[in-house]
């Protein structure tokens, strides 16, 4: 205890640094001289720990590049400093991150999918410090432009066609297909067996996001051609060899007179 107590040169001032819970109690001072002495009334020192901070916010599912998020470290208390961290690191320098004058509020302007966090706030006063539970934002984004795989564009008659569509999206995208403008079943994968020439055309994948209410499309042109031979693999190259019978060469010589 004595290591944290400091008296001024004339003993008129007592400093406790740092103050702790066990320092709570009644304190008195006594003034004396060779003739008399006097004691002050007791003064009560209460030492309180900071409550555990929590992070509050208003927009639970912000949309990428559309919404701004305001995070507030609660509660607001006197003689308290506030410190923010993201991904267990100090806040990066960014024009989209703005702190209030007392650092209690953090504003993220035009959130992106990379701003999910987690975020933590820490409170400190001369007595104690506390850290909030981590907060992870659910940022809605996408869909990005979908990709269709495989990227093959030419198929042989009788072959099977299998296409898959994918787009980065939160929540996950919903998919539908168009073939030459005709709607197909709403699935992520499209399969057509035994291709014919009528299956040639524009294959469009439509990715939709129910959260952002956006959709994106990608078109892939498919060409079906070549001769189909029953019983042969659709992708096989068949060579037909024709054998021609060649008549033997005959020579005629005049017969000598007997």
C-alpha positions as CSV (number, residue, x, y, z in Angstrom):
1,X,0.0,0.0,0.0
2,X,2.8,2.4,0.9
3,X,4.2,2.2,-2.6
4,X,1.0,3.8,-4.0
5,X,0.7,6.5,-1.3
6,X,2.4,9.8,-1.8
7,X,2.5,12.7,0.7
8,X,3.5,16.2,-0.1
9,X,6.5,17.7,1.5
10,X,4.5,19.3,4.3
11,X,2.1,16.2,4.5
12,X,-0.9,18.3,3.7
13,X,-1.7,16.4,0.5
14,X,-2.2,12.6,0.2
15,X,-2.1,11.1,-3.3
16,X,-3.1,7.5,-4.0
17,X,-2.0,6.2,-7.4
18,X,-3.3,4.0,-8.8
19,X,-6.4,3.8,-6.7
20,X,-7.9,0.4,-6.1
21,X,-11.0,-1.1,-4.6
22,X,-9.2,-1.8,-1.3
23,X,-8.5,1.9,-1.0
24,X,-12.2,2.6,-0.3
25,X,-12.9,3.8,3.3
26,X,-13.0,6.9,5.6
27,X,-10.1,9.2,5.5
28,X,-9.2,11.8,8.2
29,X,-6.5,14.4,8.5
30,X,-5.1,15.8,11.7
31,X,-3.5,19.2,12.2
32,X,-1.2,19.8,15.2
33,X,1.2,22.3,16.6
34,X,3.1,22.4,19.9
35,X,0.0,23.9,21.6
36,X,-2.9,21.9,20.2
37,X,-4.2,19.5,17.6
38,X,-7.4,19.2,15.6
39,X,-8.9,16.3,13.5
40,X,-11.1,16.7,10.5
41,X,-14.4,15.1,10.0
42,X,-14.0,11.8,8.1
43,X,-14.5,11.8,4.3
44,X,-15.7,8.7,2.5
45,X,-13.8,7.5,-0.5
46,X,-15.9,5.1,-2.7
47,X,-14.0,3.2,-5.5
48,X,-16.1,1.7,-8.2
49,X,-15.1,-0.6,-11.0
50,X,-16.2,0.2,-14.5
51,X,-19.1,-1.9,-15.8
52,X,-18.4,-4.2,-18.7
53,X,-18.9,-2.2,-21.9
54,X,-21.2,-3.2,-24.6
55,X,-21.5,-2.1,-28.3
56,X,-24.8,-0.9,-29.6
57,X,-25.8,-0.2,-33.2
58,X,-29.0,0.5,-35.0
59,X,-28.7,-1.1,-38.5
60,X,-28.5,-4.8,-38.0
61,X,-28.0,-5.8,-41.7
62,X,-26.3,-2.9,-43.5
63,X,-26.1,-3.0,-47.3
64,X,-22.7,-2.7,-48.9
65,X,-21.9,0.8,-50.4
66,X,-25.4,2.0,-49.3
67,X,-25.5,2.2,-45.5
68,X,-23.4,3.7,-42.8
69,X,-23.1,2.0,-39.4
70,X,-22.7,3.9,-36.1
71,X,-21.2,1.8,-33.2
72,X,-21.5,3.2,-29.7
73,X,-19.6,2.0,-26.6
74,X,-21.9,1.9,-23.6
75,X,-22.3,3.1,-20.9
76,X,-21.1,6.7,-20.9
77,X,-19.3,7.4,-17.6
78,X,-17.2,10.2,-16.2
79,X,-13.4,10.2,-16.3
80,X,-13.5,7.3,-18.8
81,X,-11.4,6.9,-22.0
82,X,-12.6,4.8,-24.9
83,X,-10.5,2.7,-27.3
84,X,-11.6,0.8,-30.4
85,X,-10.1,-2.2,-32.2
86,X,-11.0,-4.3,-35.2
87,X,-9.8,-7.8,-35.9
88,X,-7.8,-7.5,-32.6
89,X,-5.8,-4.6,-34.1
90,X,-6.0,-0.8,-33.8
91,X,-8.3,0.9,-36.2
92,X,-6.7,1.4,-39.6
93,X,-6.3,4.8,-41.1
94,X,-9.3,5.2,-43.4
95,X,-11.5,8.1,-44.6
96,X,-14.5,5.9,-44.0
97,X,-13.8,5.5,-40.3
98,X,-14.8,8.4,-38.0
99,X,-14.5,8.7,-34.2
100,X,-16.4,11.1,-32.0
101,X,-14.5,13.7,-30.0
102,X,-14.6,11.4,-26.9
103,X,-13.9,8.2,-29.0
104,X,-17.1,6.7,-27.7
105,X,-18.8,6.5,-31.1
106,X,-17.3,4.9,-34.2
107,X,-19.0,5.6,-37.6
108,X,-18.3,3.4,-40.6
109,X,-19.3,5.2,-43.7
110,X,-20.6,3.2,-46.7
111,X,-19.8,-0.2,-45.3
112,X,-18.2,-2.9,-47.5
113,X,-18.0,-6.6,-47.2
114,X,-14.5,-6.2,-45.7
115,X,-15.9,-4.2,-42.7
116,X,-17.5,-7.1,-40.9
117,X,-15.0,-7.0,-38.0
118,X,-15.1,-8.2,-35.3
119,X,-15.1,-4.9,-33.4
120,X,-14.3,-4.4,-29.7
121,X,-14.4,-1.3,-27.4
122,X,-12.3,-0.9,-24.3
123,X,-13.0,1.5,-21.4
124,X,-10.5,2.8,-18.9
125,X,-10.5,5.0,-15.9
126,X,-7.9,5.4,-13.1
127,X,-9.4,2.5,-11.2
128,X,-10.1,-0.2,-13.8
129,X,-10.5,-1.2,-17.4
130,X,-13.1,-3.3,-19.3
131,X,-13.5,-4.8,-22.7
132,X,-16.7,-5.5,-24.6
133,X,-17.6,-8.8,-26.3
134,X,-16.6,-8.8,-30.0
135,X,-19.3,-7.6,-32.5
136,X,-19.4,-8.9,-36.0
137,X,-21.4,-7.0,-38.6
138,X,-23.6,-8.9,-41.1
139,X,-23.0,-6.8,-44.2
140,X,-25.3,-7.6,-47.1
141,X,-23.6,-7.6,-50.5
142,X,-23.8,-8.8,-54.1
143,X,-24.6,-10.6,-56.1
144,X,-21.4,-10.1,-58.0
145,X,-21.5,-10.9,-61.8
146,X,-22.0,-14.6,-61.9
147,X,-19.6,-17.0,-63.5
148,X,-20.7,-20.0,-65.6
149,X,-18.6,-23.1,-65.7
150,X,-17.3,-24.9,-67.6
151,X,-16.6,-22.2,-70.1
152,X,-16.7,-24.5,-73.2
153,X,-18.8,-23.1,-75.9
154,X,-18.9,-25.9,-78.6
155,X,-20.5,-29.3,-78.1
156,X,-21.2,-32.2,-80.4
157,X,-24.6,-33.5,-81.3
158,X,-25.8,-36.1,-78.7
159,X,-23.5,-34.9,-76.0
160,X,-24.7,-33.9,-72.5
161,X,-24.5,-30.3,-71.3
162,X,-23.9,-29.5,-67.6
163,X,-23.5,-25.9,-66.5
164,X,-23.1,-24.5,-63.1
165,X,-23.5,-20.8,-62.0
166,X,-21.9,-19.1,-59.0
167,X,-21.9,-15.5,-57.7
168,X,-20.5,-14.1,-54.5
169,X,-23.4,-12.9,-52.4
170,X,-24.7,-12.4,-48.8
171,X,-27.2,-13.8,-48.2
172,X,-26.5,-16.6,-50.8
173,X,-27.8,-15.9,-54.2
174,X,-30.8,-17.6,-55.8
175,X,-30.3,-18.8,-59.4
176,X,-32.4,-19.1,-62.5
177,X,-31.7,-19.8,-66.2
178,X,-32.9,-18.6,-69.5
179,X,-32.2,-20.4,-72.8
180,X,-32.7,-18.1,-75.8
181,X,-35.0,-16.0,-73.5
182,X,-37.1,-19.0,-72.3
183,X,-37.2,-19.5,-68.5
184,X,-35.8,-22.7,-67.1
185,X,-36.1,-24.3,-63.6
186,X,-34.7,-22.2,-60.8
187,X,-31.6,-24.2,-60.0
188,X,-27.9,-23.4,-59.7
189,X,-27.0,-26.2,-62.1
190,X,-28.5,-26.8,-65.6
191,X,-28.3,-30.2,-67.3
192,X,-29.4,-31.1,-70.8
193,X,-28.8,-34.7,-72.1
194,X,-28.6,-35.6,-75.8
195,X,-28.0,-32.2,-77.3
196,X,-29.5,-31.3,-80.6
197,X,-28.9,-28.4,-83.0
198,X,-32.0,-26.7,-81.4
199,X,-30.1,-26.5,-78.1
200,X,-27.7,-23.9,-79.6
201,X,-28.1,-20.4,-78.4
202,X,-27.7,-17.9,-75.5
203,X,-27.6,-19.4,-72.0
204,X,-28.2,-16.8,-69.4
205,X,-27.7,-17.3,-65.6
206,X,-29.6,-14.8,-63.4
207,X,-28.3,-14.4,-59.8
208,X,-30.6,-12.7,-57.3
209,X,-30.1,-11.4,-53.7
210,X,-33.2,-11.2,-51.5
211,X,-31.4,-8.9,-49.0
212,X,-30.0,-6.3,-51.4
213,X,-32.8,-6.8,-53.9
214,X,-30.2,-6.8,-56.7
215,X,-29.6,-9.2,-59.5
216,X,-26.8,-9.8,-62.0
217,X,-26.7,-11.8,-65.2
218,X,-24.1,-13.6,-67.4
219,X,-24.6,-14.9,-70.9
220,X,-22.7,-17.8,-72.5
221,X,-23.2,-18.8,-76.1
222,X,-23.5,-22.5,-76.8
223,X,-23.0,-24.0,-80.3
224,X,-24.1,-27.6,-81.0
225,X,-22.7,-29.1,-84.2
226,X,-21.1,-32.2,-85.8
227,X,-22.4,-35.5,-86.9
228,X,-23.9,-37.8,-84.4
229,X,-23.2,-41.6,-84.8
230,X,-25.5,-43.8,-82.7
231,X,-23.7,-45.9,-80.1
232,X,-20.6,-43.7,-80.3
233,X,-19.4,-41.4,-77.6
234,X,-20.6,-37.9,-78.3
235,X,-17.1,-36.5,-78.0
236,X,-15.4,-39.3,-79.9
237,X,-13.9,-38.8,-83.3
238,X,-14.8,-41.7,-85.5
239,X,-12.7,-42.6,-88.5
240,X,-14.3,-44.7,-91.2
241,X,-11.9,-46.6,-93.5
242,X,-13.1,-47.8,-96.8
243,X,-11.3,-50.8,-98.4
244,X,-11.3,-51.0,-102.2
245,X,-10.7,-54.3,-104.0
246,X,-8.0,-53.8,-106.6
247,X,-8.1,-56.0,-109.6
248,X,-4.8,-57.7,-110.4
249,X,-2.9,-56.4,-113.3
250,X,-2.9,-58.7,-116.4
251,X,-0.4,-58.7,-119.2
252,X,-0.9,-60.3,-122.6
253,X,1.8,-61.6,-124.8
254,X,1.5,-62.9,-128.4
255,X,1.7,-66.7,-128.6
256,X,4.6,-68.0,-130.6
257,X,3.9,-70.1,-133.7
258,X,4.3,-73.8,-133.1
